[in-house]
């Protein structure tokens, strides 16, 4: 059976503007290059969102608020003919030391098993060192975006010797780099 290749997407700061615990639909704003980048990538990959949502654990918004906001995002992407297979979210605080918060790989491990994913040919894209570490820990390639919190955390990568495959300031540029291996 042929294995699928996946793109694991962080959400806030990666595909949408990070507006500090975004959960209100009126705050949803896709980042530049995301729609075109996802369209380019969907010829080769299936998409999953994996997001830490500690705003739930902090009491800033509810799981229901999260789903309303995320469903609206999925609908916006669908209007551009982009399909997100599924969204996985961790509602916990870092201090909770749960099994689902990135950089732990629980969600990627589940996706690999449930969707027959070839992890070595898959990518994790995010704007936090924890996104890159999650991808590395799971065995896939990684992109660190300088969008969202990326610029603030670039030094953390160096200090902790975390080496993403690609570092860029734009989602579309990342997508173009990723698909070079298919041309």
C-alpha positions as CSV (number, residue, x, y, z in Angstrom):
1,X,0.0,0.0,0.0
2,X,1.4,3.4,-1.0
3,X,2.1,5.7,1.9
4,X,0.9,9.3,2.1
5,X,3.1,12.3,2.7
6,X,1.9,14.9,5.1
7,X,2.4,18.5,6.0
8,X,1.9,19.1,9.8
9,X,0.9,22.7,10.2
10,X,1.2,24.8,13.4
11,X,-1.7,27.2,13.3
12,X,-1.2,30.6,15.0
13,X,1.7,32.5,13.6
14,X,2.2,29.9,10.8
15,X,-1.0,29.9,8.7
16,X,-2.9,32.7,10.6
17,X,-1.9,35.9,12.2
18,X,-0.9,35.2,15.8
19,X,-3.1,37.6,17.8
20,X,-2.4,36.3,21.3
21,X,-4.8,33.5,22.0
22,X,-7.0,34.1,18.9
23,X,-10.4,32.6,19.2
24,X,-12.8,35.3,17.8
25,X,-13.7,34.9,14.2
26,X,-13.3,38.6,13.5
27,X,-9.6,38.2,14.5
28,X,-8.9,35.4,11.9
29,X,-6.4,36.6,9.3
30,X,-4.5,34.3,6.9
31,X,-0.9,35.1,6.6
32,X,0.6,36.2,3.3
33,X,1.5,33.3,1.0
34,X,-0.4,30.7,2.9
35,X,-3.2,30.1,0.4
36,X,-0.8,30.0,-2.6
37,X,1.7,27.9,-0.6
38,X,-0.9,25.3,0.5
39,X,-2.2,25.1,-3.1
40,X,1.3,24.3,-4.3
41,X,1.8,21.7,-1.6
42,X,-1.5,19.9,-1.9
43,X,-0.4,18.2,-5.1
44,X,2.0,16.2,-3.1
45,X,0.8,16.2,0.5
46,X,-2.2,15.9,2.8
47,X,-2.6,18.6,5.5
48,X,-3.0,18.4,9.3
49,X,-3.1,21.2,11.8
50,X,-1.4,20.5,15.1
51,X,-1.7,23.4,17.6
52,X,-0.9,24.1,21.2
53,X,-3.9,26.1,22.6
54,X,-2.9,27.0,26.2
55,X,-5.5,29.8,26.1
56,X,-8.1,27.0,26.9
57,X,-6.1,25.9,29.9
58,X,-5.7,29.5,31.0
59,X,-9.4,30.1,30.8
60,X,-9.2,32.7,28.1
61,X,-11.6,30.8,25.8
62,X,-13.4,27.4,25.8
63,X,-13.1,24.3,23.7
64,X,-16.3,25.3,22.0
65,X,-14.8,28.7,21.1
66,X,-11.7,27.0,19.7
67,X,-13.9,24.7,17.5
68,X,-16.0,27.6,16.2
69,X,-12.8,29.6,15.3
70,X,-11.0,26.6,13.8
71,X,-14.1,25.4,11.8
72,X,-14.3,28.9,10.4
73,X,-10.6,28.7,9.4
74,X,-11.2,25.3,7.7
75,X,-14.1,26.8,5.8
76,X,-12.0,29.7,4.6
77,X,-9.3,27.3,3.4
78,X,-12.0,25.1,1.7
79,X,-13.2,28.1,-0.2
80,X,-9.8,28.2,-1.8
81,X,-10.0,24.5,-2.5
82,X,-7.6,23.6,0.3
83,X,-8.5,20.6,2.5
84,X,-7.3,20.1,6.0
85,X,-7.7,16.4,6.9
86,X,-8.0,17.1,10.6
87,X,-7.0,19.5,13.4
88,X,-5.4,18.2,16.6
89,X,-5.1,20.6,19.6
90,X,-3.5,20.5,23.0
91,X,-5.6,22.6,25.5
92,X,-3.0,22.2,28.3
93,X,-0.5,24.5,29.9
94,X,3.2,23.7,29.5
95,X,3.3,23.1,33.3
96,X,0.7,20.3,32.9
97,X,3.4,18.1,31.3
98,X,0.8,16.4,29.2
99,X,1.5,13.9,26.3
100,X,-0.1,16.1,23.6
101,X,1.7,19.4,23.8
102,X,4.4,20.0,21.2
103,X,7.3,19.2,21.1
104,X,5.9,15.8,22.1
105,X,4.8,13.7,19.1
106,X,1.6,12.1,20.3
107,X,-0.5,13.8,17.5
108,X,2.0,13.1,14.7
109,X,2.3,9.5,15.9
110,X,-1.5,9.1,15.8
111,X,-1.6,10.7,12.3
112,X,1.2,8.4,11.0
113,X,-0.7,5.4,12.1
114,X,-4.3,6.4,11.2
115,X,-3.4,7.9,7.8
116,X,-0.6,5.6,6.6
117,X,1.9,8.5,6.5
118,X,5.5,8.2,5.3
119,X,7.1,10.3,8.1
120,X,10.5,10.6,6.4
121,X,8.9,12.4,3.4
122,X,6.6,14.6,5.5
123,X,7.2,18.1,7.0
124,X,6.3,20.0,10.1
125,X,5.9,23.8,9.6
126,X,5.8,26.2,12.5
127,X,7.0,29.4,14.1
128,X,8.2,28.1,17.5
129,X,11.2,25.9,18.4
130,X,8.7,23.4,19.8
131,X,7.2,23.0,16.3
132,X,10.6,22.2,14.9
133,X,11.5,19.9,17.8
134,X,8.1,18.1,17.4
135,X,9.0,17.4,13.7
136,X,12.5,16.3,14.5
137,X,11.3,14.1,17.3
138,X,8.8,12.5,15.0
139,X,11.3,11.9,12.3
140,X,10.1,14.3,9.6
141,X,11.7,17.4,7.9
142,X,11.0,20.8,9.4
143,X,10.4,24.4,8.4
144,X,10.9,27.3,10.9
145,X,9.0,30.4,9.8
146,X,10.0,33.8,10.9
147,X,6.4,34.8,11.0
148,X,4.3,34.9,14.2
149,X,6.8,34.4,17.1
150,X,9.6,33.1,14.8
151,X,11.8,36.2,14.8
152,X,11.6,36.3,18.6
153,X,12.7,32.7,18.9
154,X,15.3,32.4,16.2
155,X,18.1,32.7,18.8
156,X,16.5,29.8,20.8
157,X,17.2,27.5,17.8
158,X,20.9,28.4,17.8
159,X,21.2,28.2,21.6
160,X,19.6,24.8,21.8
161,X,21.2,23.5,18.6
162,X,17.8,22.9,16.9
163,X,18.4,22.7,13.2
164,X,15.3,23.0,10.9
165,X,15.7,22.0,7.3
166,X,14.4,25.4,6.1
167,X,14.2,28.8,7.7
168,X,12.3,31.5,5.9
169,X,10.1,34.5,6.4
170,X,7.2,33.5,4.1
171,X,5.0,30.4,3.8
172,X,5.0,30.5,0.0
173,X,8.8,30.5,0.0
174,X,8.8,27.5,2.3
175,X,6.4,25.7,0.0
176,X,8.5,26.3,-3.0
177,X,11.6,25.0,-1.2
178,X,9.7,21.8,-0.1
179,X,8.5,21.0,-3.6
180,X,11.9,21.4,-5.2
181,X,12.5,17.7,-4.4
182,X,9.5,16.8,-6.7
183,X,10.8,18.6,-9.8
